[in-house]
Amino acid sequence: MTVVGRGPVGMTTALLLARWGVPSVIVDPQLSDEVSPGSKAVLIAGHVMSVCEPTGVGERIAREGVAWRTSRTFIRGREVATTVVPHEEGLWPRIVNLSQRRVEELLLERVRAEPLITLRPLARLVGLTDHSDRVTVRVNDGEGVEEFDTSWLVGCDGARSTLRKLLGVPFEGFGFEENFLIVDIRADLPFPDERHFHFDPEYNPGRTVLIHPQPGSTWHIDWQVGPEVDAEDEQRSGRLDQRIRSVVGDADYELLWLTTYKFKQLRAREFRRGRCLLVGDAAHLTSPYGARGMNSGIADAENAAWRLAMVIRGHADVALLDRYGPEREHAADENQRITGATARFMCPPTRTARLRRAAVLALARRFGFARRWVDSGRFYEPATYPTELLGTGQATEPGASVVGRPVPDARVRTTDPKVDRLDQLLRRGVVLLGFPGRDPAAVEQAMTAVLDRYPVSYPITALQVVSSTPCLAVDHRYQQVQDVFEDLRATWWPEPCVDGGGRVLVIRPDAHVAASTVPDSGRLIAALDAEFPPPV
């Protein structure tokens, strides 16, 4: 396996492959200890912490990040909207702020400690030949071109992806001319740990300012500044200090990082071609509002990694990879639909759009009914896949509405005192989650019959939801899980089954529900074979 690119998405891909026992080589032109400067992708979703938990990084992100719970939107200094981010005790925060630089440092620390990952620094992909059973890769490390074969090639090499260009895959979409200026500053400020979004403030008239807290008295400030502004010129002329002073007042501050960027809404026409996959920014770009860039890229990495691992380890046919592209293309399209609307509100492309935005802001400042039209970005959520994209196809049984959805975390109790969240039991492979009905033995018998069909090496476990204290599992692949606060039952118990037939969910290694069925081993096996086609 070869991964091109050592950003957060590339390193996550390699680490997820390693936890499945799959070795990989990371090819990247950076120095071996180089990481991205500044905050960049500063918002980390709780879903991404769950994805990264098996790599040893998720908990560090949760512990180090600022878990803010309130987002406030202002128009000309007047607060017009407040959003409270729910947080359940004992579960990951829904969102934390942590600089991309720090996330990369945490990932790189794990990559260096992982014996299944080989780093190739100062190396650039310069060519490839995709065969039916392998990819021949050509890499230039500054001392010449080396050629080697790899089973699969995953492109995590960013918006200017060399792999995408070598494959000839078009990168289609549009951009905006408006510039945005970001700084990270360190300062002791009397600001709360909240997200503040300002439309048309007096110190940046007609445009926007976004303020985010970071750990260590660090602040991420993002100004909409117009197409003509240059970061270095802003600093040299003293205008940057004026901008910062307009936000922080007379407080002492230290400038840590400065950059400008533009919105782009671009998507590769296809995310997989032969034995090559495009992941993260190599596959899609969105405007940053709503935090759908790196978060979605890491979700790409998870989707690709478990599929590749099951195929490489001989647990599934190569056809399993056919659904990587359609699923993640669907997710990218949904992200671009949402962020595109935000970008058009932030940067109205026509005179009519500018007039509409001005009218919305004027109305929203005075009247509550208009505030729902103010678009400052809808926060990232993991994708829900239409059932027609899944291997199980169009589900028709009662309870099918849960199919394609990601499983939310919940507080549970098992015989292992270190396990207190459902997420800790997922992402280890395929999971059968059984809810007993009138006849608890029916669920156990059905799931046990399924487990007996697979060799011990196959990554499948069964979890039976119980209301009392769980008993010690006899088979390490079969456990009982106490639904401590009835969160699981409230979320997943389908109404048509309340009268007692029981229910078993088939959960994929990326914690998405692949199927929902009555406790019947034949139906469960059919669903498993459809979603995870056995090797031919």
N, C-alpha and C positions, 0 to 999 in steps of 0.2 A: 504494500500500500504506500502511495506517495501523496502527501498533502503539499500543495503549493500555497505558501503564505503563512506567516507566523504572527498574525494579528490575533485578537481574542477568539475569532471564529475558527481560524486554523488550529490554534492550540487546543481549543475545546474539542474539535473533531478528533485530533490525535489522542487526547486523553480519554475520550469516550471509547475510541477503538481499543486503546490499551486495557481499559477495564473489562473489555470483552475478550482480552487475550490476543488481540490482533496487533502485530508490530507495524510501525509506519516510519517513514522518513519525511521530515519537514524540510522543504527547499525554500529558501528565502534570501533576498539580497541584503538584509540587515546584518549588522554585527551580532554576535551571539548573545550579547547582553542588552541590546537596544530595545527600547519600548517607545510607544507613541507619547509625545508630550501632551500635557494638559488634560482637561476634563473630557472634551469631545463628547462621547456617549456617556452622559453622567447619570442617567436614570436606569436602574437595574430592577427589572420586574421580579416579583416573588417566584413566578414560574421559572425564570432563568436560574435563580438560586437553587431551585429543585433540580433542574437539569444538571447543574454543576456540582450538586452535593456528592454524587458518587466519585467525582474526581478529587474531592478533598478541598474544593475551592468555595462551594456554595455557602458553607457555614462561615468562612472567613469574610465573605462579602456581606453577609447578614450582620456579622458582629462589628465590622469596621464601618459600614455605611451609616448615613444619617437616615433614619426611618421616619420621614416626615409624614404627617397625617392630614394636613390642610393645604388646599390650593385656593388662592384668592385671585380674583380678576378685578381690575380697576379700569375705569374709563375717566381720563382727565383727573386722576387722583381720587375718584369716588369709587368705593367698593360696590360692585354690582352682582357678584356671584361668589359663593363659597362652596367648595366641594370638600367633604370630609372623606378621607380614604379609610375604609373600615380596617380594623386590625383585631384579630382574634388571638387572645392570650394563648401562648404555647405553640403558635404556628409562625411560619415565616412572615415578615412584613410584606405587604402587598407591593411596596416600592421602597427602595433605598437609593440614596445618592452616594455614589462613589466614582471617582475619576476613572476614565478608561486607562489612564497610565497605571493606577494602582491595580486595577483588574488584570492588566497584562503582567504586572510584576508577580501577582499571586499565581497566575497560570504558568508563567515561565519558571517559577520556582518548582512547581509540580512537574512540568515537562522535563526539566533537568534531572529530577530525581527518578524519573520513570525509565527503567531499563529497556522497555519495548519501543521507546521513541528515540530516533536518531536525528539530531539537528544538523542541517547542512547550511551554515551561514555563508554570506557573501556569494550565494549561488543563484543564478537566474535561469528560469526555464526559457529555452530558446527554440525548442522544436519537439515534435512528438509524432509517432505513428501509431494509430489505434488499430490493433489487430483484433481478431475475433475472441482471442483467449488471453490477451495481455496488451499493455501499452508500452511501446519503446519511447523512453524519455531522453531528451538531450538537454544537458545542463551545463552552463558556463560558470565556473567558479573563479574566473580571473586568470587562471593558469592554463585554460584551454577548455574544450568541449568534451564532456564525458557522456557516454551513452549507456543506459541500463534499462532493463525491463522491470515493469511493475504490474501488479494484478489490476489495480484500479488507480485512477488519478482524480484527486478532488481539488478543485480550484477555489481557494479561499484568499485569492490575491487581490481583492479590492475592486474598486470601481474601474480602474484601468487594467483589469485582468488580462494578463498575457495569455492565459489558457483560453479564455473566451475568444480572444482575437485569433489565436492559432486554430481554434475550431471553426472560425468563421461564423460564429453565432451573433446575429445583430443585437445591439443594445438600444432599445427603442423607447421614446418618450419625449419629454420636454423639460425645460428649465425656466428659471426666472432671473432677470437681470439684477434684481435688488440684492445688495450686499448686506450681510449681517456680520457684526463685529463681536467677538467673544473675548472676555478676559477672565482669568482666575486671579483673584487677589486674596491675600491673607490680611485680615483686619479684625479687631475686636469690635464688633458692631452690636447694637442693641436690637438686632433683628431676630424674630422668632425662626424656628426651624420649619419654615413653610415655603411653598412655591408661590411667588408673586408674579403675576402677569399684568403689565400695564399697557393699555391702549391710549395713545395720544397724550402721554404725560407732558407737563409743561417744559420739561428739560429734553424732550425728544418729540416735538410736535408733529402730528400726522403719522407717527410711526409707533413702534412697540419697544418695550423693554421687558426682559425676563430675568428674574433673580432666583437662584437656587442655592440652598446651603450645602456645604460639603464638610467632611470631617476636618478637625484641626483649625477652626476659625477661618476656613477658606470659603470663598463665595464665587459662584459662577454667574457672570452678568453678560447678557446677550442683548445687543442693541440692533434694531433695524436701522440701517444708516444710508441707504441709497446706493445706486450703482457706481458712484464716482469715488467712494471712500477707499483709501489704502491704509492698511494697518501700520506700516512703518512710518508713513507720512503723518498719521494721527499721533503717533508717539513722539516723533521729532518736532512737530509743530506745537505740542502742548495741548492739543484738543482732546487727546485721550485722558489726560489728567482732569480736564474740565468735565468730561463725561463721567468719570469715576466720582469726582467731587459732587456732582449733581445727585448721585445716589447715596454716597457714604458721608457727605458733609465734611467736617474738619478732621475726622478720624484719621490717624496714621494708617497707611496701608502699604503692602509690599506687592508689587506686580509679579506674578508667577508665570503667566503665560498669556499670549495674545495671538489671535488669528482672525481671519475673515473667511466667510463661506457664502455660497449661493445655494438656493433650493434646486434640487433636480428630482424628477420623477421618471426613472428609467427602469426598464426590465428587459432581461435577456429573453429572446423569443422562445428559447427552450432551456431547461435547467439540467438536462442530461442528454448527452450524445455519445452513444456507444458505451465505452468504459470510462468516460469522463463525466464528472458531475460538477456543477457550479453551485457555490454555496455563499451565503452572505452578500456583501456588496458586489461581488463578482456576478451575482445573479440579479440583484435588484437594488435600487436606491430610492429612498423616500425623503421627504422633508423631515427635519428632526423633531417637530412638535408632535408629542404623543409617544416618543421614545420607541419607535418601531424599526429602527435600524439595527443596532447590535443585538437587541433582544430577539428580533425576528431571525437574524443571522444565526444566533446560537440555537434557535429552534430548528433551523435548516440543518445545522450540524448534527443535532440529535437524531433527526429523521433519517439523515444519510448514514450515520454511524451504526445504528442498530440494524439497518437493512444490510449494509456491507458486512457487518460482523456475522449475521446469521447465514449469509451466502458463503463467505470465506470459510467459516467453520463447518460448513456442510449441513447446517440445520434447515436450509431452505433453498429452493431453486432460484436461479438468477432472475426469474420473472418477478421476484419480490421487489427488485429495484425499479421495475417499470412504473411503480406508483409514486416514487420519490418526486419526479417532475410534476405530474398533475397536482399532487397534494400541495407542494410548496409553491407552485405557480398560483394555485387558488389563494393561498395565504398572502402571497405578494400582491395579487390583484386586489384583495380586500384591504390590505394596508394602504395601497396606493389610492384606492377610492376614498378612504377616510382622510389620509394626509393630503391628497390633492384638493379636497374641499377646504381644508385648513389653509393650505398654501394660497389658494385663490382668494380666501378671505384676508389673509395677511398681506398679500401682494396682488391687489386687484389688477388684472391684465388689461382691462378696457375702461373707458370713461364711464360706461354704464355700471360696471362692477364697482368702480371707485365711489360713484354716487350712492349705490346701494349700501356699501359698507358704511359710508358716512351717515346715512339715514338710520341704519341699524344701531350704530354706536350712539347717536343722538337720542334715539328712542329708548335704548336700553339704560342710558344714564338716568332717565326720568321714570320709566315705566317697567315694572317687573315682567309683564308678559313678553317683552321684546328680548329679554336677556337670554332666552334659549337659542336665539339666532347668533349670538356672539361666539365665534369659534376660535378658541385658543388652544385647540388640540385635544383629541380623545386618547386617553392613555392606552398603551399596548395591552392586549389580551391575547393569550394563545389561540391559535386558529381552531375553529370547529369545522370539520371536513364533511361535505355532503356525502350521504351514504353511497351515492353512485360512484364516488372516487375510491371507496374502500373495496377490498377484496371480497368482503361479504355481500357486496351489492346492495340493492334496495331492500332494506329490512321491512318486514310487514307485520311482525309479531307485536302484540301489546308491549309497550315500553321501548319501542324502537326510537323514540325521540332522543334517547340518551346516546345513541350510536353516533360516533364521530366527535363527540365532545371530550375535552380533557377532563380527567378526574380531579376534582378539587381536593386539597389536603383536608384531613380531619384528624381529630385527636382520638387515639385508639390505645388499647392496652393489650399486651401479649404476655407470654411467659418470659420474654426478654425485657428486663427492667430498663434497658437502654433504648427501647423502641416505644415512642409515645405519639408518633405521627404516621398516618397511612403512607405518606410519601417515602418513608424509610423502607417500606416493603415493596414499593413499585420500582420500575426502571432496573430491575434485576433480570428481566426477561419477560416472558408471557405470564400473565397472572389471571387466574380464575377467581372472581370475587363472588361468593355465594351468599344469598340471603335466604335462609330457611323459611318455609311456610308452615302449613299445618303439620307436615311430615318432615321434620328436620333431617331424618335419615336419607330422604330422597336426594337432597343437595349433596350430602357427603358421598353417597353411593355414586352419583353421576360424576362428581369431580374426581373421585378415586379411580373410577374406570378410565377416565381420560388420562390421568397420570400414569396408570399402568401401561398405556399404549406407547409411551415415550421412554427412551433410554434415560438413565440417570444423568447423562451428559447434556440432555436437551434442557434449555433454560426455561422451565415452566414450574410454577408454584401455584398452590391453591390456598385461598384465604376464606374461611367460613366465618361470617359475621354472627356473633353470639351476643346475648344481652347480659350474661353473667360473666364471672371471672373465667378467662380461658383456661383450658386444660393443657397440660404439657403435650406437645405434638410427638407422636410416635414416628411419623415420617417427616424428615426435615423439609420435604417439599409441601407438606400440608400443615397449615397452622390455623388456629382459631384466633379471631380478632374481636375484642370487645369494643363495640361502638359506644364510647364513653358518654357522649352528649347527644346521641341519636343523630349526629350530623350526617352520617352515611345513609342511614335509612331515610331521613328526610329528603336527601338529594336524589337518591337512586332508586327508591322503592316505587315502581310505577303503579299508578292508581288502579289499572285493571287487574293487578295481581294482589291487591290488598286482601282479597278474600281468601288467599292462602296457598296458592300453588307453588310459591317459591320462585327464585330468579337467580340466574348465574350470568355475570358479565364477563366477557372476554376482553382483557385489557392488554394493549400492546406495550412493548418496551418503552415507548415514549409517553405512557400513561394516558393514551386516548382509548376510548371504548370502541372496540372493533365489532362486538356483537352483544346482544342481550337475548337470552332464551330461557325457556323453562328448564328445570333440571333434568335434562335428557342427554345421556352421553353421546348418542348418535348425532343429535343436533349440534352439540358442542364440538364434536370431532369434525363435522362438516364445516362449521364456521372456522375452526382453526386451519383446516386444509385450504379453505378459500382465502383467508387473510395471509397465511404463511405457507405458500405452496411447497410441499415436500420436494426434496431434490429428486430429479428424474434419474 
